[in-house]
Amino acid sequence: MLPFELSQTLPTLSGLSLQFLVNISVAAKIDGKLRLNLVNLLQRKGGADSQLKLHPSISIARGGAVLLRAGHVTSGAMTMSSLHAATSVVQSMEMTDGRKLSLKIDVPHKHLLLAKIRSDITKIESNRHQPFTVGRHIHEIAKKHYCSGDTLTK
């Protein structure tokens, strides 16, 4: 889903066009699996069990650009950032003897939430795209992985 997109082109005094671009996109997904065992309940034995597995995830991306166009030649800068987060939940329910109902919800202990964050800045000179790096962080890639709630709160 693309909830926001903006493109604005402005003329400059030199006759070149200056273009501003901004867009934001969002995608959400839930994979699920449901297992029901109602055989004993239908046979009036008073027992049943079920299991529900959910794997929700969401991705958010935003991008922007400032471009100066001279005919077919473009110069400027572009930026792109993205966030992807996912987790899983397992719910089990069991009824025994038609009286006792137990409910169990399991979430991952070590990897409660998996989040990936990525940011890129690209310099454009005469239609050539070059990654933009800051001198003191040349060896660091702007890509981070977070694997638990404890890590995210630090």
C-alpha positions in Angstrom: 0.0 0.0 0.0 1.4 3.4 -0.9 -0.3 5.8 1.5 1.7 8.9 0.5 3.5 10.0 -2.6 4.5 13.5 -3.6 6.2 14.8 -6.6 6.8 18.5 -7.2 8.8 20.0 -10.1 9.8 23.7 -9.9 11.5 25.8 -12.6 14.7 27.6 -11.7 16.1 30.9 -12.9 18.6 29.1 -15.1 15.9 27.2 -16.9 16.6 23.8 -15.3 13.9 21.9 -13.5 14.3 21.1 -9.8 12.3 18.1 -8.7 11.3 16.9 -5.2 10.1 13.4 -4.7 8.8 11.8 -1.5 7.0 8.4 -1.0 6.0 6.2 1.8 4.8 2.6 1.5 3.5 0.1 4.1 2.9 -3.6 3.8 1.5 -5.9 6.4 1.1 -9.7 6.3 -0.2 -12.4 8.7 0.5 -16.0 8.0 -1.7 -18.3 10.1 -2.3 -22.0 10.6 -5.2 -23.4 12.6 -5.6 -27.0 13.6 -8.8 -28.3 15.3 -9.3 -31.7 16.7 -13.0 -32.1 17.5 -13.4 -35.8 17.1 -13.8 -36.6 20.8 -16.2 -33.7 21.2 -18.4 -34.9 18.3 -18.4 -38.4 19.8 -19.6 -37.0 23.1 -16.4 -37.9 24.9 -16.0 -34.3 26.1 -12.5 -33.7 24.7 -11.1 -31.3 22.1 -8.0 -29.5 21.3 -6.8 -26.8 18.9 -3.6 -25.0 17.9 -3.3 -21.6 16.2 0.0 -20.4 14.8 0.4 -16.7 13.7 3.3 -15.1 12.1 2.6 -11.3 11.7 5.0 -9.0 9.9 5.1 -5.4 8.7 7.3 -3.5 6.4 7.6 0.3 6.1 9.7 2.1 3.5 10.2 5.7 2.8 12.2 7.4 0.1 12.9 10.9 -1.1 14.9 12.7 -3.8 16.0 16.1 -4.8 17.0 16.2 -8.4 18.2 18.8 -10.8 17.3 17.9 -14.4 19.0 19.3 -17.5 17.4 17.5 -20.5 18.3 13.8 -20.1 21.0 14.4 -17.5 20.1 14.2 -13.8 22.0 15.2 -10.7 21.0 15.3 -7.0 20.6 13.0 -4.1 18.2 10.2 -3.1 17.5 8.6 0.3 15.8 5.3 1.1 15.0 3.9 4.6 13.2 0.7 5.4 12.0 -1.2 8.5 10.8 -4.8 8.6 9.6 -6.4 11.8 8.2 -9.9 12.4 7.3 -12.2 15.3 5.4 -15.4 15.9 2.7 -16.5 18.4 1.5 -20.0 19.1 -1.8 -20.5 21.0 -2.9 -24.0 22.2 -6.3 -24.8 23.8 -7.3 -28.2 25.2 -10.5 -29.3 26.8 -10.6 -32.6 28.8 -13.6 -34.4 30.1 -15.9 -31.5 29.0 -14.9 -29.6 32.2 -11.3 -28.6 32.2 -10.2 -26.0 29.6 -6.5 -25.1 29.4 -5.1 -22.3 27.3 -1.4 -21.8 26.5 0.2 -19.0 24.6 3.8 -19.3 23.5 6.0 -16.5 22.2 9.6 -17.0 21.3 11.9 -16.5 24.3 15.1 -15.4 22.5 13.7 -13.9 19.3 10.5 -12.2 20.4 10.7 -9.6 17.6 13.0 -9.6 14.6 13.5 -6.1 13.2 15.7 -5.0 10.3 16.4 -1.4 9.7 18.2 -0.2 6.6 19.1 3.3 5.3 20.8 4.3 2.1 21.8 7.7 0.7 22.8 7.9 -3.0 24.5 10.7 -4.7 23.6 11.2 -8.4 26.0 13.0 -10.7 25.4 13.1 -14.5 23.0 10.0 -14.2 25.6 8.0 -12.2 24.4 6.7 -8.9 27.1 6.5 -6.2 26.5 5.4 -2.6 27.1 8.4 -0.2 29.4 7.6 2.8 30.6 9.7 5.6 34.4 9.6 6.0 34.5 8.3 9.6 31.9 5.6 9.1 33.2 4.2 5.8 33.5 0.6 7.1 30.1 0.6 8.9 27.1 -0.4 6.9 23.9 1.3 7.8 22.0 -2.0 8.3 21.0 -3.1 11.7 19.3 -6.3 13.0 17.4 -6.4 16.3 16.4 -9.8 17.7 14.7 -9.3 21.0 12.6 -6.8 23.0 15.6 -6.4 25.4 17.8 -5.2 22.5 15.2 -2.8 21.3 14.8 -1.1 24.6 18.6 -0.3 25.0 
